[in-house]
Amino acid sequence: MLEVVDLTCERGERSLFSGLNFAAPSGTLLRIAGPNGTGKTSLLRILCGLLEPVAGEVRWHGRNVRKLREDYWKDLVYVGHLNGVKDDLTVRENLRVNAEVAGRPASAGRLADALERVGLAGFEDRMARFLSQGQRRRISLARLYVSETAPLWILDEPFTALDVRGVAGLSTLIGEHVKKGNTVALVTHQEVPIDAPRRQRVEFAGGGSGAVSATEEDAAC
């Protein structure tokens, strides 16, 4: 279970949200929604342990993630705004090295399949420095196709830079990951249908109110 307890976040002199509580059991698709600048990405970074909240805590299976540290990060795949792509490596090397560092090494065939599914077939040996921003984003997303064993995915705008086929493939992958009993938390401005047995929604209000609500979601994400 991924659990947020009395969470408060401030950036600079501004309070983004306070007293946030929700629990996402295993097998949950958690959508975080709201206007830009309301705290969605900050919440994702707190969930990953990359940003310290002013108050409250994030728990993974009942334990504070700040104390779990490496044990928590081994369970986690985070795709944020920064792609984590190294210019001096090829497309294939970037994906292989990332998988090895995460403790989930993949075979050559599996790496090739992941790159094909994000539209990078034929670019495997291209140096990353020569890629467009959209292609670099796809390298980052290819990590998901070699991370089926990770029980928690946290994704910030994962469908950006994908074509129709890529969006459909990724939405299917996310839905399958949740159906296997894993948890996916994501921010997306695109209304992409995802077939998941259990859905929850954290909604940030606009207008600088800092209000946020957590509810069950009946419709597809």
C-alpha positions as CSV (number, residue, x, y, z in Angstrom):
1,M,0.0,0.0,0.0
2,L,1.1,3.5,-0.8
3,E,-0.2,5.9,1.9
4,V,0.0,9.6,2.4
5,V,-0.6,10.9,5.9
6,D,-1.3,14.6,6.8
7,L,1.0,15.8,4.0
8,T,1.9,19.5,3.7
9,C,4.0,21.0,0.9
10,E,5.3,24.5,0.5
11,R,7.5,26.0,-2.2
12,G,9.1,29.3,-1.4
13,E,6.6,31.4,0.5
14,R,3.6,29.5,-1.0
15,S,1.6,26.7,0.4
16,L,0.7,24.2,-2.3
17,F,-1.3,21.8,-0.2
18,S,-1.8,20.8,3.4
19,G,-3.3,17.9,5.4
20,L,-3.5,15.6,2.4
21,N,-4.4,12.0,3.2
22,F,-5.1,9.0,1.0
23,A,-4.2,5.3,0.7
24,A,-3.7,3.5,-2.6
25,P,-3.8,-0.3,-2.0
26,S,-1.9,-2.6,-4.3
27,G,-3.7,-2.9,-7.6
28,T,-4.7,0.8,-7.8
29,L,-4.4,3.3,-10.6
30,L,-4.0,6.7,-8.9
31,R,-4.6,9.8,-11.1
32,I,-3.4,13.1,-9.8
33,A,-5.2,16.0,-11.6
34,G,-5.6,19.7,-11.5
35,P,-4.4,22.9,-13.1
36,N,-0.7,23.7,-13.7
37,G,1.1,25.1,-10.7
38,T,-1.1,23.5,-8.0
39,G,1.4,21.0,-6.7
40,K,1.0,17.8,-8.8
41,T,4.6,17.4,-9.7
42,S,5.7,18.3,-6.2
43,L,3.4,15.6,-4.9
44,L,5.0,13.1,-7.2
45,R,8.5,14.1,-6.1
46,I,7.4,13.7,-2.5
47,L,6.0,10.3,-3.2
48,C,9.4,9.3,-4.7
49,G,11.3,10.6,-1.7
50,L,13.0,13.3,-3.8
51,L,11.3,16.3,-2.0
52,E,10.9,16.7,1.7
53,P,7.4,17.7,2.8
54,V,6.9,20.4,5.4
55,A,4.8,18.0,7.5
56,G,3.4,14.5,7.2
57,E,4.9,11.4,5.6
58,V,4.6,8.9,2.8
59,R,4.4,5.3,3.7
60,W,5.1,2.2,1.7
61,H,3.6,-1.0,3.2
62,G,3.2,0.9,6.5
63,R,6.8,2.3,6.8
64,N,8.0,5.8,6.2
65,V,9.8,6.0,2.8
66,R,12.4,8.4,4.2
67,K,13.5,5.5,6.4
68,L,13.3,2.8,3.8
69,R,15.4,4.8,1.3
70,E,17.2,2.3,-1.0
71,D,14.7,-0.5,-0.2
72,Y,11.9,1.7,-1.3
73,W,13.7,2.9,-4.4
74,K,14.2,-0.7,-5.5
75,D,10.4,-1.1,-5.7
76,L,10.0,2.2,-7.6
77,V,10.2,3.4,-11.2
78,Y,9.9,7.2,-11.6
79,V,9.5,8.9,-14.9
80,G,9.6,12.6,-14.3
81,H,10.1,15.8,-16.4
82,L,13.8,15.1,-16.6
83,N,14.5,12.1,-18.8
84,G,17.7,10.9,-17.3
85,V,19.3,10.3,-20.7
86,K,23.1,10.4,-21.1
87,D,24.3,12.1,-24.3
88,D,27.4,10.0,-24.6
89,L,25.5,6.7,-24.7
90,T,23.5,5.2,-27.5
91,V,19.7,4.6,-27.2
92,R,20.2,0.9,-26.4
93,E,23.1,1.7,-23.9
94,N,20.9,4.2,-22.1
95,L,18.1,1.7,-21.5
96,R,20.5,-1.2,-20.6
97,V,22.5,0.9,-18.1
98,N,19.4,2.2,-16.5
99,A,17.9,-1.3,-16.1
100,E,21.1,-2.6,-14.6
101,V,21.4,0.3,-12.1
102,A,17.8,-0.3,-11.1
103,G,18.6,-3.9,-10.4
104,R,16.5,-5.2,-13.3
105,P,18.9,-6.2,-16.1
106,A,17.3,-7.1,-19.4
107,S,18.3,-9.3,-22.3
108,A,19.1,-7.9,-25.7
109,G,15.8,-9.1,-27.0
110,R,13.9,-7.5,-24.3
111,L,15.7,-4.2,-24.8
112,A,14.9,-4.3,-28.5
113,D,11.3,-5.0,-27.9
114,A,10.9,-2.1,-25.4
115,L,12.5,0.3,-27.8
116,E,10.2,-0.9,-30.6
117,R,7.2,-0.4,-28.5
118,V,8.0,3.2,-27.9
119,G,8.8,3.9,-31.6
120,L,12.6,3.8,-31.4
121,A,13.2,0.7,-33.6
122,G,16.1,1.6,-35.9
123,F,17.5,4.1,-33.5
124,E,19.1,1.6,-31.1
125,D,22.7,2.6,-32.0
126,R,22.1,6.3,-32.4
127,M,23.9,8.5,-29.9
128,A,21.5,10.2,-27.6
129,R,23.0,13.6,-28.2
130,F,21.6,13.5,-31.7
131,L,18.0,12.8,-30.7
132,S,15.0,15.1,-30.5
133,Q,13.5,15.9,-27.1
134,G,10.5,13.6,-28.0
135,Q,12.9,10.7,-28.8
136,R,14.8,11.2,-25.6
137,R,11.5,11.1,-23.7
138,R,10.7,7.8,-25.4
139,I,14.0,6.3,-24.1
140,S,12.8,7.2,-20.6
141,L,9.4,5.6,-21.1
142,A,11.0,2.4,-22.5
143,R,12.2,1.7,-19.0
144,L,8.6,0.8,-18.1
145,Y,8.7,-2.1,-20.6
146,V,11.6,-3.7,-18.8
147,S,10.3,-2.9,-15.3
148,E,7.3,-5.2,-14.9
149,T,8.6,-6.5,-11.6
150,A,8.6,-3.0,-10.0
151,P,5.5,-2.8,-7.8
152,L,5.2,1.0,-7.9
153,W,5.3,3.3,-11.0
154,I,5.2,7.1,-10.6
155,L,4.7,8.8,-13.9
156,D,4.6,12.5,-14.7
157,E,2.9,13.2,-18.1
158,P,3.9,9.8,-19.5
159,F,1.9,10.1,-22.8
160,T,3.6,13.3,-23.9
161,A,5.6,12.9,-27.2
162,L,3.9,9.6,-28.1
163,D,1.9,9.0,-31.3
164,V,-1.5,7.3,-31.2
165,R,0.0,3.8,-31.3
166,G,2.4,4.7,-28.5
167,V,-0.3,6.1,-26.3
168,A,-2.5,3.0,-26.9
169,G,0.4,0.7,-26.1
170,L,1.4,2.5,-23.0
171,S,-2.1,2.8,-21.6
172,T,-2.5,-1.0,-22.1
173,L,0.8,-1.6,-20.3
174,I,-0.2,0.5,-17.4
175,G,-3.6,-1.2,-17.1
176,E,-1.9,-4.6,-17.2
177,H,0.6,-3.6,-14.6
178,V,-2.2,-2.5,-12.2
179,K,-4.2,-5.7,-12.9
180,K,-1.2,-7.7,-11.7
181,G,-1.5,-6.1,-8.3
182,N,0.9,-3.2,-8.7
183,T,0.3,0.5,-8.1
184,V,0.6,3.3,-10.7
185,A,0.4,7.0,-9.7
186,L,0.3,9.4,-12.7
187,V,-0.2,12.9,-13.7
188,T,-1.6,13.5,-17.2
189,H,-3.6,16.2,-19.0
190,Q,-4.6,13.8,-21.7
191,E,-7.9,11.8,-21.3
192,V,-6.5,8.4,-22.1
193,P,-8.7,5.4,-21.2
194,I,-6.9,2.9,-19.0
195,D,-8.6,-0.3,-18.0
196,A,-7.8,-0.8,-14.3
197,P,-9.9,-2.6,-11.7
198,R,-9.4,0.0,-9.0
199,R,-9.0,3.7,-9.6
200,Q,-8.5,6.7,-7.3
201,R,-8.2,10.4,-8.0
202,V,-6.4,13.2,-6.2
203,E,-7.8,16.5,-7.4
204,F,-5.9,19.8,-6.9
205,A,-8.1,23.0,-6.9
206,G,-7.0,26.0,-8.9
207,G,-7.0,29.7,-8.0
208,G,-4.3,29.4,-5.4
209,S,-6.6,27.9,-2.8
210,G,-4.3,24.9,-2.0
211,A,-7.4,22.8,-1.7
212,V,-7.0,19.1,-2.6
213,S,-9.4,16.1,-2.4
214,A,-8.9,12.4,-2.7
215,T,-11.7,10.2,-4.0
216,E,-12.5,6.9,-5.6
217,E,-12.9,7.2,-9.4
218,D,-15.5,5.2,-11.2
219,A,-14.6,6.2,-14.8
220,A,-11.5,5.2,-16.7
221,C,-8.5,7.5,-16.3
